[in-house]
Amino acid sequence: MRVKICGITNLEDALIAIEAGADALGFVFYPPSPRYVTPQKAKEIANKLPPFVERVGLFVNETKENIEEICRECGMSLAQLHFEVDEEFLDSLAIKALPVVRAKKKEDILRFGDRYRLVDAFVQEYGGVGKRVALEWFDGIECSKIILAGGLTPQNIQEVKTYDFYGVDVSSGVEASKGKKDPQKVRDFIKKAKFE
């Protein structure tokens, strides 16, 4: 199972996550978020990362042009879209995009069924508050293209492994404080998700 550590705001946290085995790092380009990082800062961090690590830019209610420009400027390899988009919008982007399903009910998780997608619990704040999607919603569902987010921690990551998700995405569950990761929590989360 692949692991994305989201809400990266500094190089130290990024390198700890990579060393622990993270497949992807997430950079939040949404100013109201306590984990917001400026494009300039994200670029500085991304330029110092080793190869073969996915760099994901997270966007909320942004235009196609801004998404493409920020991703290009900052060396992002993927755009994660936390707002209502359709297939046409996704196909129009010059960068590969990951739609986010903010699930309110079981049927929501079937949206974008032919695409890789991130499924998160619906919250007004666009994530980062530790709310979980009901795991029973995934019973009997093909999960190989789903990345699960929302409320994951080193303590509960084992519960989701039986569903064969493509990956998991964690932010607040491995923090010491908002925007600062706890190195031990990061290591424990990745170890349990990938190696145990």
Residue frames relative to the residue before (quaternion, step in Angstrom):
aa qw qx qy qz dx dy dz
M 1.0000 0.0000 0.0000 0.0000 0.00 0.00 0.00
R 0.3625 -0.7476 0.5183 0.2026 3.55 -0.84 1.01
V 0.2189 -0.7900 0.5661 0.0864 3.54 -1.14 0.72
K 0.1039 -0.7523 0.6479 0.0580 3.52 -1.05 0.94
I 0.1945 -0.7370 0.6374 0.1131 3.53 -0.97 0.96
C 0.1335 -0.8329 0.5364 0.0272 3.57 -0.42 1.23
G 0.7405 0.4046 -0.3001 0.4449 3.54 -1.31 0.35
I 0.2684 0.7677 -0.5319 0.2362 3.58 1.08 0.75
T 0.0495 -0.8220 0.5673 -0.0095 3.57 -0.80 1.05
N 0.7927 0.1827 -0.1029 0.5725 3.60 1.25 -0.14
L 0.6351 -0.5736 0.3711 0.3604 3.55 -1.20 0.58
E 0.6070 0.5743 -0.3616 0.4134 3.60 0.97 -0.77
D 0.6746 0.4810 -0.2936 0.4768 3.60 0.86 -0.94
A 0.6321 0.5448 -0.3297 0.4414 3.58 1.00 -0.84
L 0.7104 0.4633 -0.2686 0.4567 3.58 0.82 -0.97
I 0.6028 0.5375 -0.3547 0.4711 3.60 1.09 -0.65
A 0.6604 0.5120 -0.3074 0.4552 3.59 0.93 -0.91
I 0.6649 0.4978 -0.3033 0.4670 3.59 0.93 -0.88
E 0.6474 0.5224 -0.3136 0.4579 3.56 0.92 -0.90
A 0.6811 0.4874 -0.2802 0.4691 3.58 1.07 -0.75
G 0.6481 -0.5591 0.3090 0.4147 3.60 1.26 -0.21
A 0.3381 0.7476 -0.5096 0.2590 3.62 1.20 0.32
D 0.3687 -0.7270 0.5411 0.2066 3.57 -1.07 0.80
A 0.8056 0.0856 0.0016 0.5862 3.56 1.14 -0.66
L 0.1994 -0.7421 0.6279 0.1235 3.52 -1.27 0.59
G 0.2438 -0.7885 0.5518 0.1199 3.56 -1.02 0.83
F 0.1429 -0.7750 0.6139 0.0452 3.54 -0.99 0.96
V 0.2782 -0.8020 0.5143 0.1221 3.56 -0.60 1.19
F 0.0866 -0.7982 0.5961 0.0065 3.57 -0.50 1.25
Y 0.4739 0.6201 -0.4562 0.4275 3.55 0.83 1.08
P 0.3840 -0.8038 0.3984 0.2185 3.60 0.01 1.32
P 0.6604 0.5071 -0.3559 0.4244 3.70 0.90 -0.62
S 0.5776 0.6121 -0.3823 0.3815 3.61 1.17 -0.37
P 0.4811 -0.6507 0.4951 0.3161 3.61 -1.05 0.70
R 0.6830 0.4433 -0.2809 0.5081 3.59 1.28 -0.19
Y 0.3029 0.7734 -0.5006 0.2438 3.57 1.26 0.36
V 0.0581 -0.7596 0.6468 0.0353 3.52 -1.13 0.78
T 0.4669 -0.6713 0.4878 0.3055 3.58 -0.93 0.83
P 0.6200 -0.5420 0.3977 0.4046 3.59 -1.12 0.50
Q 0.6339 0.5377 -0.3363 0.4426 3.60 0.99 -0.78
K 0.6720 0.4837 -0.2957 0.4764 3.59 0.92 -0.90
A 0.6347 0.5272 -0.3286 0.4596 3.59 0.98 -0.82
K 0.6357 0.5267 -0.3227 0.4629 3.57 1.01 -0.82
E 0.6396 0.5302 -0.3238 0.4527 3.59 0.94 -0.89
I 0.6718 0.4792 -0.2946 0.4820 3.59 0.95 -0.88
A 0.6750 0.5195 -0.3004 0.4293 3.59 0.81 -1.03
N 0.6491 0.5394 -0.3174 0.4324 3.58 1.02 -0.79
K 0.7186 0.4291 -0.2460 0.4888 3.59 1.19 -0.45
L 0.5139 0.6468 -0.4207 0.3750 3.58 1.27 0.08
P 0.5165 -0.6191 0.4799 0.3460 3.57 -1.14 0.54
P 0.6185 -0.5508 0.3926 0.4001 3.60 -1.22 0.29
F 0.7881 0.3605 -0.2752 0.4162 3.53 -1.42 0.26
V 0.5614 0.5246 -0.4301 0.4739 3.58 1.13 0.63
E 0.3965 -0.7178 0.5215 0.2355 3.57 -0.74 1.08
R 0.1544 -0.7729 0.6120 0.0650 3.57 -0.95 0.98
V 0.0964 -0.8453 0.5250 -0.0249 3.53 -0.33 1.33
G 0.2066 -0.7676 0.5977 0.1041 3.55 -0.80 1.06
L 0.2134 -0.7915 0.5644 0.0971 3.58 -0.74 1.07
F 0.0475 -0.8236 0.5638 -0.0396 3.55 -0.76 1.12
V 0.1156 -0.7597 0.6370 0.0613 3.54 -1.19 0.73
N 0.8633 -0.0719 0.0233 0.4990 3.57 -0.83 1.06
E 0.3836 0.7130 -0.4904 0.3224 3.55 0.86 1.01
T 0.5141 -0.6200 0.4893 0.3344 3.55 -1.24 0.43
K 0.6624 -0.4936 0.3970 0.4001 3.51 -1.31 0.45
E 0.6695 0.5230 -0.3017 0.4328 3.58 0.89 -0.96
N 0.6785 0.4839 -0.2980 0.4655 3.60 0.91 -0.88
I 0.6194 0.5419 -0.3406 0.4546 3.57 1.00 -0.82
E 0.6940 0.4798 -0.2799 0.4580 3.56 0.81 -1.00
E 0.6688 0.5082 -0.3085 0.4464 3.59 0.92 -0.88
I 0.6752 0.4843 -0.3039 0.4661 3.61 0.86 -0.93
C 0.6539 0.5118 -0.3222 0.4546 3.60 0.91 -0.85
R 0.6582 0.5042 -0.3059 0.4680 3.57 0.97 -0.85
E 0.6844 0.5034 -0.2830 0.4451 3.56 0.86 -0.99
C 0.7786 0.3814 -0.1699 0.4685 3.56 0.95 -0.93
G 0.4832 -0.6889 0.4303 0.3268 3.58 1.23 0.00
M 0.3053 0.7445 -0.5344 0.2587 3.58 1.04 0.72
S 0.3156 -0.7661 0.5318 0.1755 3.59 -1.02 0.76
L 0.7852 0.1387 -0.0591 0.6006 3.59 1.28 -0.28
A 0.2324 -0.7478 0.6035 0.1503 3.58 -1.12 0.71
Q 0.1758 -0.7680 0.6110 0.0766 3.55 -0.85 1.05
L 0.1661 -0.8486 0.5017 0.0255 3.55 -0.48 1.26
H 0.1272 -0.8220 0.5549 0.0152 3.56 -0.31 1.34
F 0.6432 0.4534 -0.3699 0.4938 3.57 0.77 1.00
E 0.6818 -0.5062 0.3345 0.4087 3.55 -1.27 0.32
V 0.1121 0.7645 -0.6260 0.1053 3.53 -0.68 1.15
D 0.2855 -0.7337 0.5801 0.2090 3.55 -1.27 0.29
E 0.7333 -0.4199 0.2918 0.4480 3.56 -1.32 0.13
E 0.6298 0.5557 -0.3333 0.4282 3.57 1.01 -0.84
F 0.6497 0.5098 -0.3133 0.4688 3.59 0.96 -0.90
L 0.6560 0.5176 -0.3111 0.4527 3.59 0.90 -0.92
D 0.6937 0.4816 -0.2759 0.4591 3.56 0.92 -0.91
S 0.6526 0.5445 -0.3132 0.4238 3.59 1.15 -0.58
L 0.5794 0.6160 -0.3753 0.3794 3.59 1.17 -0.45
A 0.4588 -0.6847 0.5012 0.2635 3.54 -1.10 0.78
I 0.7061 0.3617 -0.2447 0.5574 3.60 1.28 -0.20
K 0.5741 -0.5701 0.4505 0.3775 3.55 -1.16 0.58
A 0.1231 -0.8226 0.5546 0.0251 3.57 -0.89 0.94
L 0.2385 -0.7430 0.6134 0.1218 3.50 -1.22 0.71
P 0.2540 -0.7741 0.5538 0.1717 3.62 -0.45 1.11
V 0.2784 -0.7437 0.5868 0.1582 3.55 -1.17 0.69
V 0.2021 -0.7496 0.6211 0.1071 3.53 -0.91 1.00
R 0.1653 -0.7736 0.6069 0.0767 3.57 -0.58 1.19
A 0.1733 -0.8775 0.4428 0.0628 3.52 0.28 1.37
K 0.1597 -0.7644 0.6204 0.0724 3.53 -0.95 1.02
K 0.7903 0.0816 -0.0211 0.6069 3.57 1.20 -0.59
K 0.7214 -0.4714 0.2905 0.4158 3.55 -1.25 0.43
E 0.6469 0.5533 -0.3311 0.4071 3.60 0.90 -0.91
D 0.5758 0.6235 -0.3744 0.3735 3.59 1.11 -0.65
I 0.6584 0.5499 -0.3317 0.3926 3.58 0.97 -0.78
L 0.6074 0.5579 -0.3542 0.4409 3.59 1.26 -0.18
R 0.4582 0.6796 -0.4544 0.3489 3.61 1.26 -0.15
F 0.8230 0.1372 -0.1540 0.5292 3.56 -1.10 0.77
G 0.1282 0.8675 -0.4731 0.0850 3.56 1.13 0.72
D 0.6855 0.4644 -0.2911 0.4793 3.59 1.16 -0.49
R 0.6923 0.4521 -0.2633 0.4971 3.58 1.28 -0.15
Y 0.5232 -0.5203 0.5384 0.4070 3.49 -1.35 0.17
R 0.0551 0.8036 -0.5864 0.0853 3.56 -0.89 0.93
L 0.3646 -0.6911 0.5756 0.2410 3.52 -1.28 0.45
V 0.1490 -0.7857 0.5959 0.0732 3.57 -0.85 0.96
D 0.0031 0.7905 -0.6076 0.0768 3.53 -0.72 1.18
A 0.5514 -0.5754 0.4729 0.3759 3.56 -1.23 0.36
F 0.4899 -0.6517 0.4834 0.3187 3.57 -1.03 0.73
V 0.1564 0.7345 -0.6528 0.0998 3.55 -0.95 1.01
Q 0.6071 -0.5811 0.3977 0.3682 3.56 -1.10 0.65
E 0.7003 0.5184 -0.2649 0.4131 3.58 1.04 -0.84
Y 0.4428 -0.7029 0.4508 0.3266 3.63 1.23 0.03
G 0.7838 -0.3608 0.1724 0.4751 3.56 0.80 1.02
G 0.6950 0.5066 -0.3450 0.3760 3.51 -1.39 0.01
V 0.6372 0.5215 -0.3467 0.4493 3.61 1.21 0.27
G 0.5480 -0.6809 0.3677 0.3176 3.58 1.26 0.20
K 0.4212 0.6896 -0.4887 0.3290 3.60 1.13 0.50
R 0.2905 -0.7940 0.5176 0.1315 3.57 -0.92 0.94
V 0.4375 -0.6242 0.5790 0.2894 3.50 -1.29 0.59
A 0.5284 -0.6206 0.4686 0.3406 3.58 -1.07 0.70
L 0.4110 -0.7471 0.4639 0.2402 3.59 -0.51 1.14
E 0.6085 0.5752 -0.3682 0.4042 3.59 1.04 -0.65
W 0.5199 0.6306 -0.4185 0.3961 3.61 1.21 -0.33
F 0.7005 0.4789 -0.2640 0.4586 3.59 1.13 -0.60
D 0.4180 0.7017 -0.4778 0.3235 3.60 1.25 -0.03
G 0.8413 0.1470 -0.1285 0.5041 3.57 -0.80 1.04
I 0.5817 0.5679 -0.3703 0.4495 3.60 1.30 0.09
E 0.4568 -0.6413 0.5408 0.2958 3.57 -1.12 0.71
C 0.1065 -0.8574 0.5036 0.0022 3.59 -0.37 1.25
S 0.4196 0.7617 -0.4341 0.2352 3.60 1.26 0.01
K 0.7235 0.3592 -0.2542 0.5320 3.62 1.25 -0.20
I 0.5731 0.5924 -0.3735 0.4256 3.59 1.27 0.29
I 0.1651 -0.7191 0.6673 0.1019 3.51 -1.10 0.89
L 0.2490 -0.7982 0.5357 0.1180 3.57 -0.61 1.14
A 0.0043 0.7831 -0.6213 0.0279 3.55 -0.98 0.91
G 0.6544 0.5493 -0.3749 0.3597 3.54 -1.28 0.26
G 0.8801 -0.0302 -0.0080 0.4737 3.54 -0.56 1.19
L 0.4490 0.6867 -0.4656 0.3319 3.59 1.17 0.35
T 0.0196 -0.7853 0.6178 -0.0347 3.55 -1.08 0.84
P 0.6545 -0.4771 0.3767 0.4495 3.61 -1.23 0.14
Q 0.6492 0.5442 -0.3132 0.4293 3.61 1.13 -0.62
N 0.8082 0.2906 -0.1561 0.4879 3.62 0.98 -0.66
I 0.4112 0.7389 -0.4673 0.2581 3.62 1.20 -0.06
Q 0.5970 0.5834 -0.3740 0.4042 3.62 1.04 -0.65
E 0.6035 0.6034 -0.3506 0.3858 3.59 1.09 -0.71
V 0.7299 0.4516 -0.2492 0.4486 3.60 1.04 -0.67
K 0.5166 0.7047 -0.3979 0.2797 3.58 1.21 -0.36
T 0.6192 0.5706 -0.3527 0.4082 3.60 1.10 -0.54
Y 0.6352 0.5679 -0.3279 0.4081 3.61 1.22 -0.36
D 0.3409 -0.7756 0.4733 0.2410 3.60 1.26 -0.14
F 0.1265 0.7847 -0.5863 0.1562 3.57 0.81 1.01
Y 0.5764 -0.5596 0.4564 0.3826 3.56 -1.19 0.52
G 0.7959 -0.1604 0.1367 0.5675 3.55 0.99 -0.85
V 0.3008 -0.7097 0.5997 0.2150 3.50 -1.40 -0.01
D 0.2118 -0.7638 0.6046 0.0785 3.53 -1.21 0.68
V 0.0112 0.8147 -0.5774 0.0526 3.58 -0.71 1.07
S 0.0531 -0.7824 0.6199 0.0286 3.55 -1.12 0.71
S 0.7984 0.2967 -0.1710 0.4952 3.59 0.20 -1.28
G 0.6236 0.5923 -0.3344 0.3852 3.61 1.10 -0.62
V 0.7530 0.3034 -0.2014 0.5481 3.60 1.26 -0.21
E 0.4758 0.6882 -0.4242 0.3464 3.58 1.17 0.56
A 0.3969 -0.6401 0.5992 0.2715 3.49 -1.35 0.49
S 0.7384 -0.1128 0.0813 0.6599 3.55 1.19 -0.77
K 0.6962 -0.4786 0.3020 0.4415 3.61 -1.18 0.36
G 0.8187 0.1982 -0.1783 0.5085 3.54 -0.66 1.16
K 0.7270 0.3274 -0.2238 0.5606 3.61 1.27 -0.09
K 0.3295 -0.7727 0.5144 0.1726 3.54 -0.68 1.13
D 0.3662 -0.6611 0.6081 0.2432 3.53 -1.33 0.50
P 0.4230 -0.7515 0.4326 0.2628 3.63 -0.32 1.19
Q 0.6701 0.5001 -0.3145 0.4494 3.60 0.93 -0.81
K 0.6392 0.5144 -0.3247 0.4706 3.58 1.02 -0.78
V 0.6232 0.5318 -0.3368 0.4641 3.57 1.01 -0.80
R 0.6824 0.4862 -0.2906 0.4621 3.58 0.84 -0.97
D 0.6613 0.5092 -0.3103 0.4551 3.58 0.92 -0.89
F 0.6515 0.5273 -0.3178 0.4434 3.58 0.94 -0.91
I 0.6991 0.4679 -0.2796 0.4628 3.57 0.78 -1.02
K 0.6330 0.5350 -0.3380 0.4459 3.58 0.94 -0.83
K 0.7021 0.4614 -0.2722 0.4691 3.59 0.86 -0.95
A 0.6632 0.5104 -0.3108 0.4505 3.60 1.01 -0.74
K 0.8192 0.3189 -0.1244 0.4602 3.56 0.84 -0.97
F 0.8327 0.3072 -0.0950 0.4507 3.55 0.90 -0.89
E 0.7085 0.4331 -0.2776 0.4831 3.61 1.20 -0.18
